[in-house]
């Protein structure tokens, strides 16, 4: 099985995760804050969900194009070997959605003890706000994450 193609969203998720690690590497406070750890787990899980959703969408589009998926009866769909992968992905996603929701509920709304924790919470928020639905809000949040990362890096360089 080939890995899914990178999407803009997964690249952004990976960039934010790498940035959080970059703060740690730059000498700022390590990821010790529970809120930051929970956010990092949420971001990793969300990126995994997005990869599975992308795989599911590509597979379904291929089935529609190559096998007239939408014109098939449920029994005919289930007879195709690729239907199992769709079911497996669906089942996986159900479990992952529950885990992601539980992690989000565990992220404290206030009380961050480090700049890294604030950045992590904003990175999660960035993914919760759909750019197409609220482009201005999404841009402000994404820009704030980048600004905070730059400030944290400057602070780390100044303390050396």
PAVOZA-39080 format. One line per 5 residues: number of its first residue (from 1); their letters; for each residue x, y, z of C-alpha. Coordinates in steps of 0.1 Angstrom, whole numbers, padded with zeros to 4 digits. Each point is the difference from the previous one (the first is absolute). Layout:
<atoms>
NUM	a	X Y Z  ... .
</atoms>
This chain:
<atoms>
1	xxxxx	0000 0000 0000  0013 0034 -0009  0000 0029 0024  -0026 0027 -0007  0009 0031 -0019 .
6	xxxxx	0009 0030 0022  -0028 0025 0002  0003 0037 0008  -0017 -0008 0034  0023 -0028 0009 .
11	xxxxx	0030 0021 -0009  -0013 0028 0022  -0005 -0025 0028  0035 -0014 -0004  0014 0035 -0001 .
16	xxxxx	-0016 0010 0032  0011 -0032 0017  0035 0006 -0012  -0002 0036 0011  -0010 -0012 0035 .
21	xxxxx	0030 -0022 0000  0021 0029 -0013  -0008 0020 0031  0013 -0029 0021  0031 -0003 -0021 .
26	xxxxx	0006 0037 0001  0004 -0001 0038  -0034 0011 0011  -0020 -0019 0026  -0002 -0036 -0009 .
31	xxxxx	-0034 -0016 -0005  -0008 -0006 0036  -0033 0018 0003  -0028 -0025 -0001  -0021 0023 -0022 .
36	xxxxx	0027 0001 -0026  0005 -0037 0001  -0038 -0006 -0004  0000 0025 -0030  0030 -0018 -0016 .
41	xxxxx	-0018 -0033 0003  -0032 0015 -0014  0020 0015 -0029  0016 -0034 -0008  -0033 -0018 0002 .
46	xxxxx	-0017 0026 -0022  0027 -0003 -0026  -0005 -0038 0000  -0038 0005 -0004  0006 0024 -0029 .
51	xxxxx	0022 -0025 -0018  -0026 -0027 0004  -0028 0023 -0012  0022 0009 -0031  0005 -0037 -0007 .
56	xxxxx	-0037 -0007 0004  -0009 0028 -0024  0025 -0011 -0026  -0012 -0036 0001  -0036 0010 -0002 .
61	xxxxx	0007 0024 -0029  0018 -0028 -0018  -0029 -0024 0007  -0024 0025 -0014  0021 0005 -0032 .
66	xxxxx	0010 -0036 -0006  -0029 -0020 0014  -0030 0023 -0001  -0001 -0003 0038  -0031 0023 0004 .
71	xxxxx	-0020 -0021 -0024  0007 -0033 0017  -0023 -0015 0026  0013 -0004 0035  0006 -0037 -0006 .
76	xxxxx	0019 0007 -0033  0021 0026 0019  0008 -0025 0027  0010 -0026 -0025  0029 0023 -0013 .
81	xxxxx	0033 -0008 0018  0006 0037 0007  -0032 0004 0020  0017 -0017 0029  0027 0027 0002 .
86	xxxxx	-0028 0027 0000  -0017 -0019 0029  0033 -0004 0019  0008 0037 -0004  -0035 0010 0012 .
91	xxxxx	0004 -0022 0031  0034 0014 0007  -0012 0036 -0004  -0029 -0006 0024  0025 -0011 0027 .
96	xxxxx	0024 0028 -0008  -0027 0027 0000  -0009 -0011 0036  0036 0001 0011  0005 0035 -0016 .
101	xxxxx	-0032 0013 0017  0012 -0013 0033  0034 0016 -0004  -0016 0033 -0010  -0022 -0001 0031 .
106	xxxxx	0032 -0005 0021  0017 0031 -0014  -0003 0027 0027  -0016 0032 -0013  0021 0021 0024 .
111	xxxxx	0030 -0003 0023  0028 -0006 -0026  0033 0001 0019  0023 0004 -0031  0000 0018 -0033 .
116	xxxxx	0002 -0034 -0016  -0033 -0010 0015  -0017 0032 -0014  0015 -0007 -0034  -0012 -0036 0001 .
121	xxxxx	-0035 0010 0009  -0001 0025 -0028  0013 -0027 -0024  -0029 -0022 0010  -0024 0029 -0003 .
126	xxxxx	0014 0007 -0035  -0011 -0035 -0010  -0034 0003 0015  -0008 0031 -0020  -0006 -0008 -0036 .
131	xxxxx	0018 0024 -0023  -0028 -0001 -0025  -0026 0008 0026  0018 0027 0019  0030 0011 -0021 .
136	xxxxx	0007 0032 0021  -0001 -0019 0033  0021 -0028 -0013  0026 0024 -0014  0002 0019 0033 .
141	xxxxx	0005 -0032 0019  0026 -0014 -0024  0018 0034 0000  0000 0001 0038  0015 -0035 0002 .
146	xxxxx	0028 0012 -0023  0005 0032 0019  0002 -0018 0033  0025 -0025 -0014  0022 0028 -0013 .
151	xxxxx	-0002 0018 0034  0008 -0032 0019  0030 -0007 -0023  0012 0036 0004  -0003 -0004 0038 .
156	xxxxx	0019 -0033 -0002  0028 0016 -0020  0002 0030 0024  0004 -0022 0031  0030 -0018 -0015 .
</atoms>
